Amino acid sequence: MNRNLAGSDLSPSGVHALLLLQSHKGLTAGQLSDQLLLEKSTVSRLVRSLVQRGEITELPSQEDRRIKHLDLTGRGRLTLARINQFAEERVQSAIKVLDTHSRQSIVNGLEAYAQALEASRSGAAGTAASSSLRIVAGYQPGLIGQIVTLHAVTYNKLEGFGLQFEATVSDGLAKFAPRLGNDKNQVWSAWHGEQFVGSIAIDGENLGEGIAHLRWFIVAEDARGTGLGRRLLEAAVTHCRMQEFAEIKLWTFKGLDAARRLYERNGFILTEEYNGDQWGHSLTEQIFVKSMDRRQSP
């Protein structure tokens, strides 16, 4: 293995550490050691090196000042952005000769491998159910009806939404589907065997140049707690990076706390709240935005 990785001057373990701190904010050095499967003394030297480089910072715990939590600095986030860009360019160069089906086969295989690695490390319950879930990019026969039905049934049970909500979802999907021929637009569906259990879509046109509209994000009740929502959101965000959008914007409403936590863990920020009734009920609507600008300074 090369001593350096991903077009950076960092060691493989250094790159891995930054990636872990991006997805698991606030890890301690001990927790990082467990994740990296390295000796604590090795991780201690690694942390000290990354702090000296200005890539990460150590923050004392409010409960116990002896415990230090690790977090990325602005420089660390910029380094990660460059690493991600390098990786995306390498992957794009390698798979550009493949058709869409072959590309999706690669994605599905990598997802299954990642889940197997996570299961072998954690031994956590529920990994079998998670590994049986698959995500498919692109239109599938009957998909529009499946998405509408899951939204209508879920939100009728959750909020009492009725005809107006279902009609609004149907109308939006009917207008979006013919535009899937544009590479900026994409939809993903999640399946447990032959059962439809979730969806997410990116509309890259209706909000103007450089802005991706995240739409129709939903996970069936039986598939919650499996990590499926995270996987769907990651697929959408990766697509937005590949298409070089400047930001992702989504509309939701107050009270969907689990979804909000997922958004915020993935860099979305609540930018606006207002009272609305577009779904047939008066409620507090919210707008979340995620910046995708790689050129942004730390």
N, C-alpha and C positions, 0 to 999 in steps of 0.2 A: 504493500500500500504506500502511496506517496506520503511524504511527511506533511505536505500541505494539501488543502482540499478546497474545491469549489471556487477556484480562481482567487482565493485569498491567501494570506500568509499565515493563517491559523492552522493548527494541527487538526486532524479529524475529530479528536475529542473536544477541542475548542469550538469547532463549528457545531457539534452535537450539543454542547452545553448552551450555546446561544439559542439554538432552536428549541431546546427544552424550556428555557426561561421565557421565550416568547409565548409558549402555550401553557406554561405553568408558572405564572408570576408569583414571586415570593418564596420560592424553594430555599431551603437551607442547604449548606454545603453537604450535610449528611444525607439529605434527601436526594441531592444531585448525584452523590456517590452511588446511591441505590439505583437511580435511573440509568446511570452510565455503566454500571457494573464494574466500577473501578475502586481500588483501595482508597480509603479516606485520605491517606497522606498524598497520594497522586492528585486527588481532586483538590486538596488544600493548595498544592502548588499551582494547579490550573486556575483556581479562583484568584489567587494572588496575582498571577500573570495577567488575567483578564481585567482585574481592577487596575493594575498599573498601566495597562494599555488604554484605559478609559472606556472599555466595552461594557462593563457592568459596575454596579455599585452595591455596597453592603448597607442595609438599613436595619438598625436595632429594633427588635420586637418591642411593642408597647407593653406586653405582658411580662416579658423577661428580657432585660437589656443585654443579657449574656448571649441571647440567641440573635443571630443576624440573618435577615432575609435578603436574597439576591434579586436584583432587578436589572433590566437592560437600561443603559444610558441612551441619550440621543445618538451618540456615536455607534453604540451597539446596534441600535435599530437600523441605522444607515448601513452598517456592515452586513446585517441580515438582508436588507433590501438588495444589496449588490450580490450576495450569495444566491438569493432567490432568482434574481434576474439571470445570473450565470447559469443556474440549473435549468431555468425555463428555456433559455436559448439553446442549451445542449440537447434538451429533450425535443424541442421543436425541430432542430436540425436532424435528429435521428429518426423522427416519426413522420416527417413531412411527406414521405413517399407512400405512406400507408393510407388506406381508405378509412372512413369513419368507423366502420364496424371493427376493423383491426385495432384502431386506436382505443376504442372502448373496451376491447378484450384485454388490452394491456392495463388499462385503468382498473378494471374489475380484478385482474390477477394481483396487482399491487395492493389493492384494498384488502383482498383476502389474506395476502401474506402479512400485511401490517396487523390485521386482526389476530392472526395466528401468533405472531410475535408477542402482542400485548397479552393475549390469553396465557401464553406459556410463562410470561413473567409474573403476571398478577394472580393467575388462577382464580380470577373473580367469577362469581356466579353470573349467569346471563350471557357469557361469551358465545355459547352455542347458538342461542337465539340471534345474537348480533351477527355471527358469521353466516347465518342462513339468509340474511337480508342482502339484496343486491340493488344497485342503482344503475339505471339505464338512461343514457342521454338521448334526446331526440324524441320525435313524435312516435307514438305507438297506437295502433288501431284501438279506438274506444277511449283514448286517454283523456280527451276533453270532458267527456261524460263522467269519467272516474273522478277527475279533479273536482268538478262541480258537485257531484254527489257527496264526496267526503267533506267538502267545505259546508254544504247545506246541512248535513246530518250533525257534524261536529258542532257548528255554531248555533244550531237550533237547540241542542242539548245544553250548550255552555251559556249562551246569552239570549236564547229565545228568538233568534233571527228567523225570518220567514221568507215569504215570496220575494220581497224587494231585494234582499241580500242574495238569494239564489239567482235572480234575474241579472243582478249587477255582475256577479262572478261569471255567469254564462256569457253575457255580452262582452265583457273584457277578454275572455278567452277566445271567443269567436273572432274578435278583431285581431288578436295577437297571433293565432295559429297560422294564418296565411303568410305571416312575415318570418316564419322560422327558416326560410331560405336565406335570410341575411345572417352571415356568420356571427354578427354581434348579438343576435337573439338565440336563446337556448332554453330548453326545458328538460328537467330531470324527473324521472319517476322512480319510486322505490317499491320493491316487490318482495313479498315473503312467499316463495314458491310462485303460484299464479295469482296470489292475492295482492291487490294494490294497497299500499300502506303509507304513501306519502308523495309529496312533490315539492318542487321549487322551480322558479323560472327567472331568467334575466331578460328584460326588455331593454334593448340597447338603443331604441329609437325615440320612444314617446316622451322623454324628458329633455331632449336636446343633445347636442354634441358633447361627448365626453362623460355623460352621466348615465349610469346603469340603474335601472329600476328593478329592484328585487320584488317579485310578485308570487302569489299563490304558494307560499311556504306553509306546509302543513304536514303533520305526522299523525297517523291513526292512533287511537288510544292504546291499542294492543301492542304497538311498536315503540311506545315511549319508554325511556329509560334504557334503551339499547345503544345509544350513541348515534342513532340514525339521523336525528336533527343536526347534530354536529357535522356528520358526513355530507349531508345535503348542502349545508351552508358552505362547507369547505369547497365542494364542487363548484358552487356558484361563484365564490370569491376567486378561485383559481381561474375560472373562465374570464372573469373581469380583468385579472392581471394579464392574461394572455392577449386579451383584446385591447389592453392599454387604456382602460377607462380611468378618468381622473377621480371619480367618486362613485359610491353606491348609495342609493337612497331607497328607503322603504317606509311605507305607511302601515301603522297598526293602531291598536287602541289600548288604553290603560287597563291594567288588570291581568294581562298575560305575563305573569312574573317569570315563569320558566323561560319563555321565549326572550324576554328582555335580558335575563342573565346571559343567555347564549349570545345574543347580539353584542352585549358589552364585553364579554370575554373575547370576542373576535374583532374588537376595535370600532364598533359602532357607537356613536354618541347621540344622545337625545338632543335634538336641536329645536324642537317646537312642540307645543301642546295647545290644543284648542277644542272647543265643543263643536261636535258635528252630528249629523243625522243621516249620512249617505247610506247607511246600512239598514235604515228603517227604525232605528232606535237612537235616542239622544245619548251620546257617550263622549268621553274624552279621547280624542284622536291624537296620535303621536307620530312624529317624523324622526327617524334615526338616519344618520349619515356616517359613512365610513370613507375616509380619505384614502386614495390609492396612489397619490403622487409620489413616485420614487425620487423625484428631484427635491422633495421637501427637505430643508436643512434640519439638523437635530435641534 
